[in-house]
Amino acid sequence: MPFFLYLVLWIMNKESLNNEYDIIIVGAGPAGCCVAKFLSNEYNILMIDRSRLPRDRSCGGLMVEEAQDFIKDWKLPKSVFSYPKYLDLKMIDWNNDLEIDIKKKLWNVSRKDFDYWLLKKSQNDVQFSFETKFLQFEKKRKNIEILLEINNKRKVIKTKYLIGANGPFSNIRNSLVKKPMRHYVAAQYWLKHKNIYNSAYFIYDNEITDFYSWIIQKKDNLILGSALEKDSNIKNKMRILRNKFKKKFNITGNVFKKEFAILSRPENKKDIFLGNDKIFLVGESAGFISPSTGEGISFAMRSGYNCAKALNENFEKPFSLYKEFSENLINEIKRKIDKSNALSDPEKRVEMFK
Ligand SMILES: Cc1cc2nc3c(=O)[nH]c(=O)nc-3n(C[C@H](O)[C@H](O)[C@H](O)COP(=O)(O)OP(=O)(O)OC[C@H]3O[C@@H](n4cnc5c(N)ncnc54)[C@H](O)[C@@H]3O)c2cc1C
């Protein structure tokens, strides 16, 4: 990335914070960036993230059709793609010894570069503050008081609307919803691998998990990943999985990086929680993520857009509009819950592989 862009972002990040904003967005992932991008620039907006961007985010970096469609006119630069740029998809069922090719082209991106590119697409008038951690909020009669931590110092700022775009472990969601969502641990092991796979592999094997495991080529590296039940013995499961990869694909090589991250898997409609009149949740914080594939980028961007649209159309009473705009996404998740229940069960899976 050109040096001057770093400089611009550094300067933007050094601006001192106001005491009050119209809208504060917590989280600069795809959900938060899309809220920022689509909000009208007549609002006074602050977007914060606890990390310094560009930052890594454990992810397969696969973009499905819905995500591709959403950004089709935005000219995604070549530098954001990994190699191979596009991947076919093969689904393999090791319990039933079945394999199918899915006629879909997935975009294969570097997640770090994608999120940074999206951040730069956010509109100019948004103020950013990185390495700024959201701690808690308190609802007052006319506004919301937000407690932030910057450089080990605490600061209180007021806002009319608070947008929780802070991913699977959102402390904003957790302070509003009692029942936690089902979470998995997504483990990704990176190893060097010269023979290029032009397909991503989604592997179903109930000895490993009732979700699925994957192989994704990233330049001359491979990601071997799996979404594992939280209370399972993660390292042992990954050891079994690696042995199977070695036997069935002859994938050997030294692992040079291990990542463990939390992945939400909504079980029913109630897991989608949009917030309330002044506090909106978007992206994975709201539960917008596919329970069948763990695909969350398209849901994050689309829910971010819906949230911004609701605030633009009716700043006084946007929440009912946000609910209305979210209906399609919620129905999409509902359909995927049915699909994921079938995919989790080896007997029902046979039907899906026909
Ligand atoms: C291993 C793995 C592989 C995946 N692979 C894919 C894939 O191939 N394709 C796909 O579409 N999806 C994939 N997903 C899911 C996808 O990554 C998420 O659903 C998506 O990133 C959600 O976007 P978001 O903007 O809602 O949240 P995030 O991308 O999680 O962004 C949240 C942001 O909030 C910040 N934040 C968190 N807490 C605070 C706080 N207290 N204060 C300030 N900032 C905070 C974080 O630093 C982060 O930048 C994968 C997930 C995992 C774990």
The ligand as an ORCA input file, in Angstrom:
! r2SCAN-3c Opt
* xyz 0 1
  C     -11.677    -19.234     10.716
  C     -12.813    -18.469     10.071
  C     -12.979    -18.569      8.700
  C     -14.003    -17.833      8.065
  N     -14.082    -17.898      6.709
  C     -15.008    -17.150      6.067
  C     -15.031    -17.122      4.642
  O     -14.218    -17.767      3.964
  N     -15.969    -16.355      4.035
  C     -16.877    -15.621      4.759
  O     -17.724    -14.959      4.148
  N     -16.860    -15.611      6.118
  C     -15.940    -16.345      6.791
  N     -15.893    -16.317      8.165
  C     -16.859    -15.482      8.896
  C     -16.499    -14.006      8.780
  O     -15.119    -13.826      9.054
  C     -17.309    -13.147      9.771
  O     -18.648    -13.547      9.796
  C     -17.227    -11.678      9.373
  O     -15.898    -11.233      9.537
  C     -18.142    -10.838     10.241
  O     -17.929     -9.491      9.926
  P     -18.267     -8.362     11.010
  O     -17.942     -7.071     10.378
  O     -19.618     -8.594     11.556
  O     -17.254     -8.645     12.220
  P     -15.619     -8.787     12.236
  O     -15.087     -9.002     10.891
  O     -15.370     -9.769     13.302
  O     -15.182     -7.342     12.715
  C     -15.401     -6.928     14.034
  C     -14.411     -5.812     14.373
  O     -14.754     -5.324     15.683
  C     -13.559     -5.081     16.418
  N     -13.904     -5.184     17.846
  C     -14.321     -6.276     18.525
  N     -14.578     -5.958     19.800
  C     -14.298     -4.637     19.940
  C     -14.355     -3.717     21.043
  N     -14.770     -4.100     22.276
  N     -14.007     -2.435     20.829
  C     -13.588     -2.022     19.587
  N     -13.514     -2.839     18.519
  C     -13.864     -4.128     18.697
  C     -12.588     -6.169     15.932
  O     -11.239     -5.760     16.127
  C     -12.965     -6.280     14.458
  O     -12.156     -5.473     13.629
  C     -14.895    -17.036      8.836
  C     -14.734    -16.948     10.224
  C     -13.700    -17.653     10.847
  C     -13.520    -17.545     12.339
*
